[in-house]
Structures are given as structure tokens and as C-alpha cells.
Amino acid sequence: MKNYRKATIEDLGKLQKLGILAYSQHKLSMTAENWDKFSANLYGPELYTELIESATCFICELEDEVIGMAFLVSKGHPTELFDETWSYIRMVGVHPNFSGNGIAKKLTEMCIEFAQEDGENFVALHTSEFMEAARHIYQGFGFIVVREFSRYDKKYWIYLLELYSDDID
């Protein structure tokens, strides 16, 4: 039975393993040179360590294996892609053997709900032309494209979702 929970630092190795598995399926969508650039962070623990320490990570596990992950970074951590007033989702990944089972959708929903409970006003993310299924999920939640750019010779988009408070002033 699948279990969803927040990840801890003890999950670090499993997160890295999943990141490599989930994102390696995009290798054939890129030139060898661009794949080398894209995948450089996937194989080292630095990315996962940084994210697990600075974000809230939600995972899906089956037995003792992490088969899905998504990181939510709170506002106040701007990057070249994300405004300082936005929280944002990073590294939504699902083990290829379990894709199409609603795991990415559930993890995205968990990130959105957590952001809303945490008082965030916006949730952003970026995705690319070779992640068609992911774009469909994000659009289903109401994310809208606010910027298009190119990276690794591919189209990328920044999506933004405005969260509405239930509080009435």
C-alpha cells in the first residue's frame, strides 16, 4: 500500500536514487551535451541535501522504496526563475514503473495544501516541453504560464498559481 508523508534527512539516499530514475527518462529528449549539463546535479548529493534542508519534501513510498517526491520551497528564497514573494515546487519525480498512477498529482496537491496552510499567496514551478504529463497536471490545478524561456535547447515555462485565503476581512 502506498504511503504519503513528509521526508526527513534519513530519506536523502532514496531521494537521490529516485531523482536519477525519474529524470533519466528524459535523456533521449536532449543532445548528449545538454543531457550532461541537465543531469550534473542529479548524480551528486548536493542538490538533494540543499532541498531537504531548505524545503518541505513530500514523498510517496511503497514498502521501503520512495517512488515519488516533490519539494516545496517557501517564499523568501528567490532564484533567477522565482520571485521572492512566491513559494515554489521543485523536483516532482515519480519512479518510471509507477507513472500514470496519480502520484505526481497527489504530491503536487500536498504541496499546494501545505503552502496554503502556511500562509503562502503564490505557488510557482517550472517545467519543460518534454514533460507533457506534468504540464497537464499543473494546468488541472489552475496554474497559468507567466513566462517562457529556453534551456538546454528546449522550451520551458514558469507556471504560477495564486492561492486564495478563506479569511474574509
Contact map, one row per residue, 1 for C-alpha under 8 A:
1110000000000000000000000000000000000000000000000000000000000110000000000000000000000000000000000000000000000000000000000000000000000000000000000000000000000000000000000
1111000000000000000000000000000000000000000000000000000000011110000000000000000000000000000000000000000000000000000000000000000000000000000000000000000000000000000000000
1111100000000000000000000000000000000000000000000000000000011100000000000000000000000000000000000000000000000000000000000000000000000000000000000000000000000000000000000
0111110000000000000000000000000000000000000000000000000001111000000000000000000000000000000000000000000000000000000000000000000000000000000000000000000000000000000000000
0011111000000000000000000000000000000000000000000000000001110000000000000000000000000000000000000000000000000000000000000000000000000000000000000000000000000000000000000
0001111100000000000000000000000000000000000000000000000111100000000000000000000000000000000000000000000000000000000000000000000000000000000000000000000000000000000000000
0000111111100000000000000000000000000000000000000001000111100000000000000000000000000000000000000000000000000000000000000000000000000000000000000000000000000000000000000
0000011111110000000000000000000000000000000000000001000010000000000000000000000000000000000000000000000000000000000000000000000000000000000000000000000000000000000000000
0000001111110000000000000000000000000000000000001001100000000000000000000000000000000000000000000000000000000000000000000000000000000000000000000000000000000000000000000
0000001111111000000000000000000000000000000000000000000000000000000000000000000000000000000000000000000000000000000000000000000000000000000000000000000000000000000000000
0000001111111110000000000000000000000000000000000000000000000000000000000000000000000000000000000000000000000000000000000000000000000000000000000000000000000000000000000
0000000111111111000000000000000000000000000010011001000000000000000000000000000000000000000000000000000000000000000000000000000000000000000000000000000000000000000000000
0000000001111111100000000000000000000000000010000000000000000000000000000000000000000000000000000000000000000000000000000000000000000000000000000000000000000000000000000
0000000000111111110000000000000000000000000000000000000000000000110000000000000000000000000000000000000000000000000000000000000000000000000000000000000000000000000000000
0000000000111111111000000000000000000000000000010000000000000000010010000000000000000000000000000000000000000000000000000000000000000000000000000000000000000000000000000
0000000000011111111100000000000000000000011110010000000000000000000000000000000000000000000000000000000000000000000000000000000000000000000000000000000000000000000000000
0000000000001111111110000000000000000000000000000000000000000000000000000000000000000000000000000000000000000000000000000000000000000000000000000000000000000000000000000
0000000000000111111111000000000000000000000000000000000000000000011100000000000000000000000011100000000000000000000000000000000000000000000000000000000000000000000000000
0000000000000011111111100000000000000000010000000000000000000000000000000000000000000000001010000000000000000000000000000000000000000000000000000000000000000000000000000
0000000000000001111111110000000000000000011000000000000000000000000000000000000000000000000000000000000000000000000000000000000000000000000000000000000000000000000000000
0000000000000000111111111000000000000000000000000000000000000000000000000000000000000000000000110000000000000000000000000000000000000000000000000000000000000000000000000
0000000000000000011111111000000000000000000000000000000000000000000000000000000000000000000011110000000000000000000000000000000000000000000000000000000000000000000000000
0000000000000000001111111110000000000000000000000000000000000000000000000000000000000000000010000000000000000000000000000000000000000000000000000000000000000000000000000
0000000000000000000111111110000000000010000000000000000000000000000000000000000000000000000000000000000000000000000000000000000000000000000000000000000000000000000000000
0000000000000000000011111111000000000000000000000000000000000000000000000000000000000000000000010000000000000000000000000000000000000000000000000000000000000000000000000
0000000000000000000000111111110000000000000000000000000000000000000000000000000000000000000000000000000000000000000000000000000001000000000000000000000000000000000000000
0000000000000000000000111111110100100000000000000000000000000000000000000000000000000000000000000000000000000000000000000000000000000000000000000000000000000000000000000
0000000000000000000000001111111000000000000000000000000000000000000000000000000000000000000000000000000000000000000000000000000000000000000000000000000000000000000000000
0000000000000000000000000111111000000000000000000000000000000000000000000000000000000000000000000000000000000000000000000000000001000000000000000000000000000000000000000
0000000000000000000000000111111111100000000000000000000000000000000000000000000000000000000000000000000000000000000000000000000000000000000000000000000110000000000000000
0000000000000000000000000001111111100000000000000000000000000000000000000000000000000000000000000000000000000000000000000000000000000000000000000000000000000000000000000
0000000000000000000000000010011111110000000000000000000000000000000000000000000000000000000000000000000000000000000000000000000000000000000000000000000000000000000000000
0000000000000000000000000000011111111000000000000000000000000000000000000000000000000000000000000000000000000000000000000000000000000000000000000000000000000000000000000
0000000000000000000000000000011111111100000000000000000000000000000000000000000000000000000000000000000000000000000000000000000000000000000000000000000110000000000000000
0000000000000000000000000010011111111110000000000000000000000000000000000000000000000000000000000000000000000000000000000000000000000000000000000000000100000000000000000
0000000000000000000000000000000111111111000000000000000000000000000000000000000000000000000000000000000000000000000000000000000000000000000000000000000000000000000000000
0000000000000000000000000000000011111111000000000000000000000000000000000000000000000000000000000000000000000000000000000000000000000000000000000000000100000000000000000
0000000000000000000000000000000001111111110000000000000000000000000000000000000000000000000000000000000000000000000000000000000000000000000000000000000100000000000000000
0000000000000000000000010000000000111111111000000000000000000000000000000000000000000000000000000000000000000000000000000000000000000000000000000000000000000000000000000
0000000000000000000000000000000000011111111100000000000000000000000000000000000000000000000000000000000000000000000000000000000000000000000000000000000000000000000000000
0000000000000000000000000000000000000111111111100000000000000000000000000000000000000000000000000000000000000000000000000000000000000000000000000000000000000000000000000
0000000000000001001100000000000000000111111110100000000000000000000000000000000000000000000000000000000000000000000000000000000000000000000000000000000000000000000000000
0000000000000001000100000000000000000011111110000000000000000000000000000000000000000000000000000000000000000000000000000000000000000000000000000000000000000000000000000
0000000000000001000000000000000000000001111111100000000000000000000000000000000000000000000000000000000000000000000000000000000000000000000000000000000000000000000000000
0000000000011001000000000000000000000000111111111000000000000000000000000000000000000000000000000000000000000000000000000000000000000000000000000000000000000000000000000
0000000000000000000000000000000000000000100111111100000000000000000000000000000000000000000000000000000000000000000000000000000000000000000000000000000000000000000000000
0000000000000000000000000000000000000000110111111110000000000000000000000000000000000000000000000000000000000000000000000000000000000000000000000000000000000000000000000
0000000000010011000000000000000000000000000011111111000000000000000000000000000000000000000000000000000000000000000000000000000000000000000000000000000000000000000000000
0000000010010000000000000000000000000000000011111111100000000000000000000000000000000000000000000000000000000000000000000000000000000000000000000000000000000000000000000
0000000000000000000000000000000000000000000001111111110000000000000000000000000000000000000000000000000000000000000000000000000000000000000000000000000000000000000000000
0000000000000000000000000000000000000000000000111111111110000000000000101000000000000000000000000000000000000000000000000000000000000000000000000000000000000000000000000
0000001110010000000000000000000000000000000000011111111110000000000000100000000000000000000000000000000000000000000000000000000000000000000000000000000000000000000000000
0000000010000000000000000000000000000000000000001111111000000000000000000000000000000000000000000000000000000000000000000000000000000000000000000000000000000000000000000
0000000000000000000000000000000000000000000000000111111100000000000000001000000000000000000000000000000000000000000000000000000000000000000000000000000000000000000000000
0000000000000000000000000000000000000000000000000011111110000000000000111100000000000000000000000000000000000000000000000000000000000000000000000000000000000000000000000
0000011000000000000000000000000000000000000000000011011111000000000000111000000000000000000000000000000000000000000000000000000000000000000000000000000000000000000000000
0000011100000000000000000000000000000000000000000011001111100000000011110000000000000000000000000000000000000000000000000000000000000000000000000000000000000000000000000
0001111000000000000000000000000000000000000000000000000111110000000011100000000000000000000000000000000000100110000000000000000000000000000000000000000000000000000000000
0001111000000000000000000000000000000000000000000000000011111000011111000000000000000000000000000000000000100000000000000000000000000000000000000000000000000000000000000
0111100000000000000000000000000000000000000000000000000001111100011110000000000000000000000000000000001000100000000000000000000000000000000000000000000000000000000000000
0111000000000000000000000000000000000000000000000000000000111111111100000000000000000000000000000000000000000000000000000000000000000000000000000000000000000000000000000
1110000000000000000000000000000000000000000000000000000000011111111000000000000000000000000000000000000000000000000000000000000000000000000000000000000000000000000000000
1100000000000000000000000000000000000000000000000000000000001111100000000000000000000000000000000000000000000000000000000000000000000000000000000000000000000000000000000
0000000000000000000000000000000000000000000000000000000000001111110000000000000000000000000000000000000000000000000000000000000000000000000000000000000000000000000000000
0000000000000100000000000000000000000000000000000000000000001111111000000000000000000000000000000000000000000000000000000000000000000000000000000000000000000000000000000
0000000000000110010000000000000000000000000000000000000000111101111110000000000000000000000000000000000000000000000000000000000000000000000000000000000000000000000000000
0000000000000000010000000000000000000000000000000000000000111100111110000000000000000000000001100100000000000000000000000000000000000000000000000000000000000000000000000
0000000000000000010000000000000000000000000000000000000000111000011111000000000000000000000111100000001100100000000000000000000000000000000000000000000000000000000000000
0000000000000010000000000000000000000000000000000000000011110000011111100000000000000000001111000000000100100000000000000000000000000000000000000000000000000000000000000
0000000000000000000000000000000000000000000000000000000011100000000111110000000000000000111110000000000100110010000000000000000000000000000000000000000000000000000000000
0000000000000000000000000000000000000000000000000011001111000000000011111000000000000000111100000000000000000010000000000000000000000000000000000000000000000000000000000
0000000000000000000000000000000000000000000000000000001110000000000001111100000000000011110000000000000000000010001000000000000000000000000000000000000000000000000000000
0000000000000000000000000000000000000000000000000010011100000000000000111110100000000011110000000000000000000000000000000000000000000000000000000000000000000000000000000
0000000000000000000000000000000000000000000000000000001000000000000000011111100000000111000000000000000000000000001000010000000000000000000000000000000000000000000000000
0000000000000000000000000000000000000000000000000000000000000000000000001111110000011111000000000000000000000000000000010000000000000000000000000000000000000000000000000
0000000000000000000000000000000000000000000000000000000000000000000000000111110000011110000000000000000000000000000000000000000000000000000000000000000000000000000000000
0000000000000000000000000000000000000000000000000000000000000000000000001111111000110010000000000000000000000000000000000000000000000000000000000000000000000000000000000
0000000000000000000000000000000000000000000000000000000000000000000000000011111111111100000000000000000000000000000000000000000000000000000000000000000000000000000000000
0000000000000000000000000000000000000000000000000000000000000000000000000000111111110000000000000000000000000000000000000000000000000000000000000000000000000000000000000
0000000000000000000000000000000000000000000000000000000000000000000000000000011111100000000000000000000000000000000000000000000000000000000000000000000000000000000000000
0000000000000000000000000000000000000000000000000000000000000000000000000000011111100000000000000000000000000000000000000000000000000000000000000000000000000100000000000
0000000000000000000000000000000000000000000000000000000000000000000000000000011111110101000000000000000000000000000000000001000000000000000000000000000000000000000000000
0000000000000000000000000000000000000000000000000000000000000000000000000000111111111100000000000000000000000000000000000000000000000000000000000000000000000000000000000
0000000000000000000000000000000000000000000000000000000000000000000000000011111001111110000000000000000000000000000000000000000000000000000000000000000000000000000000000
0000000000000000000000000000000000000000000000000000000000000000000000000011010000111110000000000000000000000000000000001100000000000000000000000000000000000000000000000
0000000000000000000000000000000000000000000000000000000000000000000000000111010001111111000000000000000000000000000000011111000000000000000000000000000000000000000000000
0000000000000000000000000000000000000000000000000000000000000000000000011111100000011111100000000000000000000000001000011111000000000000000000000000000000000000000000000
0000000000000000000000000000000000000000000000000000000000000000000000011110000001000111110000000000000000000000000000000111100000000000000000000000000000000000000000000
0000000000000000000000000000000000000000000000000000000000000000000001111000000000000011111100000000000000010010000000000011100000000000000000000000000000000000000000000
0000000000000000000000000000000000000000000000000000000000000000000001111000000000000001111100000000000000000000000000000000110000000000000000000000000000000000000000000
0000000000000000001000000000000000000000000000000000000000000000000011100000000000000000111110000000000000000000000000000000000000000000000000000000000000000000000000000
0000000000000000000000000000000000000000000000000000000000000000000111100000000000000000111111000000000100110000000000000000000000000000000000000000000000000000000000000
0000000000000000011001100000000000000000000000000000000000000000000111000000000000000000001111100000000100000000000000000000000000000000000000000000000000000000000000000
0000000000000000010001000000000000000000000000000000000000000000001110000000000000000000000111110110001100000000000000000000000000000000000000000000000000000000000000000
0000000000000000010011000000000000000000000000000000000000000000001100000000000000000000000011111110000000000000000000000000000000000000000000000000000000000000000000000
0000000000000000000011001000000000000000000000000000000000000000000000000000000000000000000001111110000000000000000000000000000000000000000000000000000000000000000000000
0000000000000000000000000000000000000000000000000000000000000000000000000000000000000000000000111110000000000000000000000000000000000000000000000000000000000000000000000
0000000000000000000000000000000000000000000000000000000000000000001000000000000000000000000001111111101000000000000000000000000000000000000000000000000000000000000000000
0000000000000000000000000000000000000000000000000000000000000000000000000000000000000000000001111111111000000000000000000000000000000000000000000000000000000000000000000
0000000000000000000000000000000000000000000000000000000000000000000000000000000000000000000000000111111000000000000000000000000000000000000000000000000000000000000000000
0000000000000000000000000000000000000000000000000000000000000000000000000000000000000000000000000111111000000000000000000000000000000000000000000000000000000000000000000
0000000000000000000000000000000000000000000000000000000000000000000000000000000000000000000000000011111111000000000000000000000000000000000000000000000000000000000000000
0000000000000000000000000000000000000000000000000000000000010000000100000000000000000000000001000111111111100000000000000000000000000000000000000000000000000000000000000
0000000000000000000000000000000000000000000000000000000000000000000111000000000000000000000111000000011111110000000000000000000000000100100000000000000000000000000000000
0000000000000000000000000000000000000000000000000000000000000000000000000000000000000000000000000000011111111000000000000000000000000000100000000000000000000000000000000
0000000000000000000000000000000000000000000000000000000000000000000000000000000000000000000000000000011111111100000000000000000000000000000000000000000000000000000000000
0000000000000000000000000000000000000000000000000000000001110000000111000000000000000000000100000000001111111110000000000000000000000000000000000000000000000000000000000
0000000000000000000000000000000000000000000000000000000000000000000001000000000000000000100100000000000111111111000000000000000000000000000000000000000000000000000000000
0000000000000000000000000000000000000000000000000000000000000000000000000000000000000000000000000000000011111111100000000000000000000000000000000000000000000000000000000
0000000000000000000000000000000000000000000000000000000001000000000000000000000000000000000000000000000001111111110000000000000000000000000000000000000000000000000000000
0000000000000000000000000000000000000000000000000000000001000000000001110000000000000000100000000000000000111111111000000000000000000000000000000000000000000000000000000
0000000000000000000000000000000000000000000000000000000000000000000000000000000000000000000000000000000000011111111100000010000000000000000000000000000000000000000000000
0000000000000000000000000000000000000000000000000000000000000000000000000000000000000000000000000000000000001111111110000000000000000000000000000000000000000000000000000
0000000000000000000000000000000000000000000000000000000000000000000000000000000000000000000000000000000000000111111111000000000000000000000000000000000000000000000000000
0000000000000000000000000000000000000000000000000000000000000000000000010100000000000010000000000000000000000011111111111010000000000000000000000000000000000000000000000
0000000000000000000000000000000000000000000000000000000000000000000000000000000000000000000000000000000000000001111111111000000000000000000000000000000000000000001110000
0000000000000000000000000000000000000000000000000000000000000000000000000000000000000000000000000000000000000000111111110000000000000000000000000000000000000000000000000
0000000000000000000000000000000000000000000000000000000000000000000000000000000000000000000000000000000000000000011111110000000000000000000000000000000000000000000000000
0000000000000000000000000000000000000000000000000000000000000000000000000000000000000000000000000000000000000000001111111000000000000000000000000000000000000000000000000
0000000000000000000000000000000000000000000000000000000000000000000000000110000000000110000000000000000000000000001111111110000000000000000000000000000000000000001000000
0000000000000000000000000000000000000000000000000000000000000000000000000000000000001110000000000000000000000000001100111110000000000000000000000000000000000000011100000
0000000000000000000000000000000000000000000000000000000000000000000000000000000000001111000000000000000000000000000000011111000000000000000000000000000000000001111000000
0000000000000000000000000000000000000000000000000000000000000000000000000000000000000111100000000000000000000001001000011111100000000000000000000000000000000001111000000
0000000000000000000000000000000000000000000000000000000000000000000000000000000001000111100000000000000000000000000000000111110000000000000000100000000000000111100000000
0000000000000000000000000000000000000000000000000000000000000000000000000000000000000001110000000000000000000000000000000011111000000000000000000000000000000111000000000
0000000000000000000000000000000000000000000000000000000000000000000000000000000000000000010000000000000000000000000000000001111100000000000000000000000000011110000000000
0000000000000000000000000000000000000000000000000000000000000000000000000000000000000000000000000000000000000000000000000000111110100110000000000000000000011110000000000
0000000000000000000000000000000000000000000000000000000000000000000000000000000000000000000000000000000000000000000000000000011111110010000000000000000001111000000000000
0000000000000000000000000000000000000000000000000000000000000000000000000000000000000000000000000000000000000000000000000000001111110000000000000000000001110000000000000
0000000000000000000000000100100000000000000000000000000000000000000000000000000000000000000000000000000000000000000000000000000111110000000000000000000001000000000000000
0000000000000000000000000000000000000000000000000000000000000000000000000000000000000000000000000000000000000000000000000000001111111110000000000000000000000000000000000
0000000000000000000000000000000000000000000000000000000000000000000000000000000000000000000000000000000000000000000000000000000111111111000000000000000000000000000000000
0000000000000000000000000000000000000000000000000000000000000000000000000000000000000000000000000000000000000000000000000000000000111111100000000000000000000000000000000
0000000000000000000000000000000000000000000000000000000000000000000000000000000000000000000000000000000100000000000000000000001000111111110000000000000000000000000000000
0000000000000000000000000000000000000000000000000000000000000000000000000000000000000000000000000000000000000000000000000000001100111111111000000000000000000000000000000
0000000000000000000000000000000000000000000000000000000000000000000000000000000000000000000000000000000000000000000000000000000000011111111100000000000000000000000000000
0000000000000000000000000000000000000000000000000000000000000000000000000000000000000000000000000000000110000000000000000000000000001111111110000000000000000000000000000
0000000000000000000000000000000000000000000000000000000000000000000000000000000000000000000000000000000000000000000000000000000000000111111111100000000000000010000000000
0000000000000000000000000000000000000000000000000000000000000000000000000000000000000000000000000000000000000000000000000000000000000011111111110000000000000000000000000
0000000000000000000000000000000000000000000000000000000000000000000000000000000000000000000000000000000000000000000000000000000000000001111111100000000000000000000000000
0000000000000000000000000000000000000000000000000000000000000000000000000000000000000000000000000000000000000000000000000000000000000000111111100000000000000000000000000
0000000000000000000000000000000000000000000000000000000000000000000000000000000000000000000000000000000000000000000000000000000000000000011111110000000000000000100000000
0000000000000000000000000000000000000000000000000000000000000000000000000000000000000000000000000000000000000000000000000001000000000000011111111000000000000011110000000
0000000000000000000000000000000000000000000000000000000000000000000000000000000000000000000000000000000000000000000000000000000000000000001001111100000000000011100000000
0000000000000000000000000000000000000000000000000000000000000000000000000000000000000000000000000000000000000000000000000000000000000000000000111111000000001111000000000
0000000000000000000000000000000000000000000000000000000000000000000000000000000000000000000000000000000000000000000000000000000000000000000000011111000000001111000000000
0000000000000000000000000000000000000000000000000000000000000000000000000000000000000000000000000000000000000000000000000000000000000000000000001111100000001110000000000
0000000000000000000000000000000000000000000000000000000000000000000000000000000000000000000000000000000000000000000000000000000000000000000000001111110000111100000000000
0000000000000000000000000000000000000000000000000000000000000000000000000000000000000000000000000000000000000000000000000000000000000000000000000011111000111000000000000
0000000000000000000000000000000000000000000000000000000000000000000000000000000000000000000000000000000000000000000000000000000000000000000000000001111111110000000000000
0000000000000000000000000000000000000000000000000000000000000000000000000000000000000000000000000000000000000000000000000000000000000000000000000000111111110000000000000
0000000000000000000000000000010001101100000000000000000000000000000000000000000000000000000000000000000000000000000000000000000000000000000000000000011111000000000000000
0000000000000000000000000000010001000000000000000000000000000000000000000000000000000000000000000000000000000000000000000000000000000000000000000000011111100000000000000
0000000000000000000000000000000000000000000000000000000000000000000000000000000000000000000000000000000000000000000000000000000111000000000000000000011111110000000000000
0000000000000000000000000000000000000000000000000000000000000000000000000000000000000000000000000000000000000000000000000000000110000000000000000001111011111000000000000
0000000000000000000000000000000000000000000000000000000000000000000000000000000000000000000000000000000000000000000000000000011110000000000000000001111001111100000000000
0000000000000000000000000000000000000000000000000000000000000000000000000000000000000000000000000000000000000000000000000000011100000000000000001111100000111110000000000
0000000000000000000000000000000000000000000000000000000000000000000000000000000010000000000000000000000000000000000000000001111000000000000000001111000000011111000000000
0000000000000000000000000000000000000000000000000000000000000000000000000000000000000000000000000000000000000000000000000001111000000000010000111110000000001111100000000
0000000000000000000000000000000000000000000000000000000000000000000000000000000000000000000000000000000000000000000000000111100000000000000000111100000000000111110000000
0000000000000000000000000000000000000000000000000000000000000000000000000000000000000000000000000000000000000000000000000111000000000000000001110000000000000011111000000
0000000000000000000000000000000000000000000000000000000000000000000000000000000000000000000000000000000000000000000000001110000000000000000000100000000000000001111100000
0000000000000000000000000000000000000000000000000000000000000000000000000000000000000000000000000000000000000000000100011110000000000000000000000000000000000000111110000
0000000000000000000000000000000000000000000000000000000000000000000000000000000000000000000000000000000000000000000100001000000000000000000000000000000000000000011111000
0000000000000000000000000000000000000000000000000000000000000000000000000000000000000000000000000000000000000000000100000000000000000000000000000000000000000000001111110
0000000000000000000000000000000000000000000000000000000000000000000000000000000000000000000000000000000000000000000000000000000000000000000000000000000000000000000111110
0000000000000000000000000000000000000000000000000000000000000000000000000000000000000000000000000000000000000000000000000000000000000000000000000000000000000000000011111
0000000000000000000000000000000000000000000000000000000000000000000000000000000000000000000000000000000000000000000000000000000000000000000000000000000000000000000011111
0000000000000000000000000000000000000000000000000000000000000000000000000000000000000000000000000000000000000000000000000000000000000000000000000000000000000000000000111
